[in-house]
Amino acid sequence: LGCKSVNVAGGSPIGVLDAVYVNPGTITATGWVFDPDTTASTPVHVYSDASGVVGAADQPRADVGAAYPGYGGQHGYSVTFAATPG
């Protein structure tokens, strides 16, 4: 049968927070993230004070797909949540 060495990609998720937009009553966070262990979309957690929201990094990002070939280009996110003044 023989023996063979195989390198398996893996590790912690990689991502960037590109921008945060503040509007009356809401905050929107945008960026990209992917997990090198899978090509599937990755959950994104965004917190403000004690509250948070979970979104998915499943939006088109051709720049991410070009920079990390093999993982696809569907790793962008845009998460909007309610916020109180202060």
Summary of the structure (lengths in Angstrom):
residues: 86
radius of gyration: 16.6
end to end distance: 66.2
largest distance: 66.4
contacts: 189
relative contact order: 0.24
helix: 7%
strand: 48%
